[in-house]
Amino acid sequence: MATGRAGGFGRLRSKTVVRLKSSKKSLDEIGHQADFYRKSILEIPIAVKNYRRETVRLVAEVALGNGALALIGGTVVICGFLTLSAGTVVALQGYASLGNIGVEALTGFFAAYVNVRIAAPVIAGVGLAATIGAGATAQLGAMRISEEIDALEVMGVRSVPYLASTRIVAGMIAIIPIYSVAVIASFIASRTITVVVWGQSGGVYDHYFASFLNPTDLLWSFLQAILMGLVVMLIHTYFGYNASGGPAGVGEAVGRAVRASLAAVVFVTLAVSLAVYGVSGNFNFAG
C-alpha cells in the first residue's frame, strides 16, 4: 500500500515538473517574440536608410507578386476578389434579412456599415496573411535552414533590419493600395447585387449608402488595415526568421504563423472597433 502511494506521488510530481517546464518554455517563447518585435520595429529606420533598394523591391513583390503571380496582379487582385465575394454576400444577406421586416431600402446603410467596419478589413487581413505573410515566412525559413541568414551575419549585414524590418515596411506600404482595391471592390459588389439582382432602385441605394457612410470611418478603416499589416508581418517574419528542423520545420513555421496571424487579425478588428466606435456603434445619421 505504501509503495503504491509513493508511486502515485512520484507520478504526480513528474507531471507537475513537466507542466512547469512547458509553462516556462511558453513564457520564454513569448519573451523571445516580444524581443524580436521590439528589434524589428526599432530598426525600421535603419532598414529604410541603408536597405532602401531592398525595401522598394519587396514593396513591388508584395503588391504585384513575381513570376506567374504577377500576371494577375498578385496580392492586390487576390484581395480584390476576396472582398468582391464578401461584398456580394453582404448585399445578398443584407437585402434578404432587411426585407423580412420591410426595410430593404436600408441595404445601402448595411453595406456602408458592414463593409467598411468589418468585412473589408477582416477579408483584407486574411488575404494579407495568406499571401504576403505566408510567403515571407517561407522565404525567411528557407534562408534560415540553408544558413543564408548566418552568412549575412558573417558578412557584417544586420539580418534583422535587412530581412525582417524591410518586409514589415513593405507590408505596411503595400497594404494601402491593396486595401483601396478591397474597399472599392466591396462597394461595387454590394451595389451591383442590390440594384441588378434584387432590383432595388439605384437612387434609393445611393441615398442611404451616402447618408450612412462616414468619411471618418474610411480613415479609421485604413489605419486599421495598416495596423493589421504591421501585426501580420511581425508575426510572419518572426516565425520565418526562427524556423528550424529542415523543410518540414519551414512548413510547420508557415502553419503556425498563419494561425497566429489570423487570430491577430480578428483581435485587431475587435480592439480597433471598441477603441474607435465603442459599444454604441456610433452610427452616422446625417443626410
C-alpha positions in Angstrom: 0.0 0.0 0.0 2.8 2.4 0.9 4.7 1.5 -2.3 1.6 2.3 -4.4 1.0 5.6 -2.6 4.7 6.6 -3.1 4.4 5.7 -6.8 1.3 7.8 -7.1 3.1 10.8 -5.5 6.0 10.2 -7.9 3.8 10.3 -11.0 2.1 13.4 -9.7 5.4 15.1 -9.1 6.7 14.2 -12.5 3.5 15.5 -14.2 3.9 18.8 -12.2 7.5 19.1 -13.3 6.5 18.5 -17.0 3.8 21.2 -16.7 6.2 23.7 -15.1 8.8 23.1 -17.9 6.1 23.5 -20.5 4.9 26.8 -18.9 8.5 28.0 -18.7 9.1 27.2 -22.4 5.9 29.1 -23.4 6.9 32.1 -21.4 10.4 32.0 -22.9 8.9 32.0 -26.4 6.7 34.9 -25.6 9.7 36.9 -24.3 11.7 35.9 -27.4 8.8 37.1 -29.7 8.5 40.4 -27.8 12.2 41.0 -28.1 12.2 40.2 -31.8 9.2 42.5 -32.4 11.0 45.3 -30.5 14.2 44.9 -32.5 12.3 44.8 -35.8 10.3 48.0 -35.1 13.2 49.9 -33.7 15.4 49.1 -36.6 12.9 50.2 -39.3 14.8 53.5 -39.7 18.0 51.5 -40.4 16.2 49.4 -43.0 14.7 52.5 -44.7 18.1 54.3 -44.7 20.6 51.5 -45.5 18.4 49.0 -47.4 16.2 51.3 -49.5 16.6 49.3 -52.7 15.7 46.0 -51.0 12.6 47.7 -49.4 11.4 49.0 -52.8 11.9 45.6 -54.4 9.9 44.0 -51.6 7.1 46.5 -52.0 6.8 45.6 -55.7 7.0 41.9 -54.9 4.5 42.1 -52.1 1.9 44.1 -54.0 2.2 42.7 -57.5 3.9 39.4 -56.9 6.5 37.8 -59.2 6.6 35.1 -61.8 3.2 33.7 -62.8 1.5 35.6 -59.9 2.5 38.9 -61.4 0.3 38.1 -64.5 -2.9 38.5 -62.4 -1.7 41.4 -60.3 -0.5 39.5 -57.2 -1.9 40.2 -53.8 -3.9 43.3 -55.0 -6.1 41.3 -57.3 -6.4 38.4 -54.9 -7.6 40.6 -52.1 -9.9 42.4 -54.6 -11.6 39.1 -55.5 -11.9 38.1 -51.8 -13.6 41.4 -50.9 -15.7 41.3 -54.0 -17.1 38.0 -52.8 -17.6 39.4 -49.3 -19.4 42.5 -50.6 -21.7 40.2 -52.6 -22.6 38.1 -49.5 -23.2 41.4 -47.6 -25.7 42.5 -50.2 -27.4 39.1 -50.6 -27.9 38.5 -46.9 -28.5 42.1 -46.0 -31.3 42.7 -48.5 -33.0 39.3 -47.7 -32.8 39.9 -43.9 -33.9 43.5 -44.0 -36.7 42.6 -46.4 -38.1 40.2 -43.8 -39.0 43.2 -41.7 -39.9 45.5 -44.6 -36.9 47.8 -44.5 -34.9 46.5 -47.5 -34.3 50.1 -48.5 -31.7 50.2 -45.8 -29.4 47.8 -47.7 -27.3 50.8 -48.6 -26.8 51.6 -45.0 -26.0 48.0 -44.2 -23.4 47.8 -46.9 -21.8 51.1 -45.9 -21.6 50.0 -42.2 -20.5 46.3 -42.6 -18.1 46.6 -45.5 -16.1 49.5 -44.0 -16.0 48.4 -40.4 -16.0 44.6 -40.6 -16.0 42.8 -43.9 -13.3 44.6 -45.9 -10.7 44.9 -43.0 -11.1 41.3 -42.0 -11.0 39.9 -45.5 -8.0 42.1 -46.4 -6.2 40.9 -43.3 -6.9 37.3 -44.1 -5.7 37.8 -47.7 -2.6 39.6 -46.4 -1.8 36.7 -44.0 -2.4 34.0 -46.6 -0.4 35.6 -49.4 2.2 38.1 -48.3 2.7 36.7 -44.8 2.9 33.1 -45.7 5.4 33.9 -48.5 7.6 35.9 -46.1 7.7 33.1 -43.6 8.6 30.5 -46.3 11.3 32.8 -47.7 12.9 33.5 -44.3 12.5 29.9 -43.2 14.3 28.6 -46.3 17.1 31.2 -45.7 17.4 30.1 -42.1 17.7 26.3 -42.8 20.1 26.9 -45.6 22.3 29.1 -43.3 21.9 32.1 -45.5 21.0 34.3 -42.5 24.1 33.2 -40.7 26.1 34.0 -43.8 24.7 37.5 -43.8 25.7 38.0 -40.2 29.3 36.8 -41.1 29.5 39.3 -43.9 28.6 42.1 -41.5 25.0 42.6 -42.7 22.5 43.1 -39.9 20.0 40.4 -40.6 17.0 41.7 -38.6 16.7 45.1 -40.4 17.7 43.6 -43.8 15.3 40.7 -43.7 12.6 41.5 -41.2 12.3 45.3 -41.0 12.3 45.7 -44.7 9.5 43.2 -45.1 7.5 45.0 -42.3 7.9 48.3 -44.1 6.9 46.7 -47.4 3.8 45.1 -45.9 2.7 48.4 -44.4 3.2 50.3 -47.6 1.6 47.7 -49.9 -1.5 47.3 -47.7 -2.6 50.8 -48.7 -3.2 50.1 -52.4 -4.3 46.6 -51.5 -6.9 47.8 -49.1 -8.0 50.6 -51.5 -8.9 48.0 -54.1 -10.5 45.8 -51.5 -12.9 48.6 -50.3 -13.8 49.6 -53.8 -14.5 46.0 -54.8 -16.8 45.5 -51.8 -18.7 48.7 -52.6 -19.1 47.8 -56.2 -20.2 44.3 -55.4 -22.8 45.3 -52.8 -24.3 48.0 -55.1 -24.4 45.7 -58.2 -26.1 42.8 -56.3 -28.6 45.1 -54.7 -29.6 47.0 -57.8 -29.1 44.4 -60.5 -30.0 41.2 -58.8 -32.6 42.3 -56.2 -33.9 45.1 -58.4 -33.8 47.9 -55.9 -33.7 51.5 -57.2 -30.2 52.8 -57.6 -31.2 56.2 -56.3 -32.6 54.6 -53.1 -29.4 52.6 -52.5 -27.1 55.5 -53.2 -29.1 57.8 -50.9 -28.9 55.5 -47.9 -25.3 54.5 -48.7 -24.1 58.1 -48.9 -26.2 59.1 -45.8 -24.6 56.5 -43.6 -21.1 56.3 -45.0 -18.9 58.5 -42.7 -15.6 59.5 -44.3 -14.0 59.3 -40.9 -14.9 55.6 -40.8 -12.9 55.1 -44.0 -9.9 56.8 -42.4 -10.1 54.6 -39.4 -10.6 51.6 -41.6 -7.3 52.4 -43.5 -5.5 52.9 -40.2 -6.8 49.6 -39.1 -5.5 48.0 -42.3 -2.1 49.5 -41.7 -2.0 48.2 -38.2 -3.0 44.8 -39.5 -0.2 44.9 -42.0 2.3 45.7 -39.1 1.0 42.9 -36.9 0.8 40.3 -39.6 4.3 41.0 -40.9 5.7 41.0 -37.4 4.3 37.5 -36.8 5.3 36.0 -40.1 8.8 37.4 -40.1 9.3 36.1 -36.5 8.3 32.5 -37.4 10.3 32.5 -40.6 13.4 34.1 -39.1 13.4 31.5 -36.3 12.4 28.4 -38.3 14.3 25.2 -37.7 14.2 21.5 -38.5 14.7 21.5 -42.2 12.0 21.8 -44.9 9.4 20.2 -42.5 10.2 22.8 -40.0 9.6 25.6 -42.5 6.2 24.1 -43.3 5.4 24.0 -39.6 6.5 27.6 -39.2 4.3 28.7 -42.0 1.3 26.9 -40.5 1.9 28.4 -37.0 2.4 31.9 -38.4 -0.8 31.7 -40.5 -2.8 30.5 -37.5 -1.4 33.2 -35.2 -1.9 36.0 -37.8 -5.5 35.0 -38.5 -6.2 35.2 -34.8 -4.4 38.6 -34.6 -6.5 40.0 -37.5 -9.7 39.3 -35.6 -8.2 40.6 -32.4 -7.1 43.9 -34.1 -10.5 44.3 -35.6 -12.1 43.9 -32.2 -9.7 46.2 -30.4 -10.0 49.0 -33.0 -13.8 48.7 -33.1 -14.0 49.0 -29.4 -11.5 51.8 -29.2 -12.9 53.9 -32.0 -16.7 53.2 -32.0 -17.2 51.9 -28.5 -20.2 49.7 -27.6 -22.8 52.0 -29.1 -21.7 51.7 -32.7 -21.5 55.4 -33.3 -24.0 55.5 -36.2 -23.9 58.4 -38.7 -27.4 59.7 -39.3 -26.5 62.6 -41.4 -28.2 63.3 -44.8 
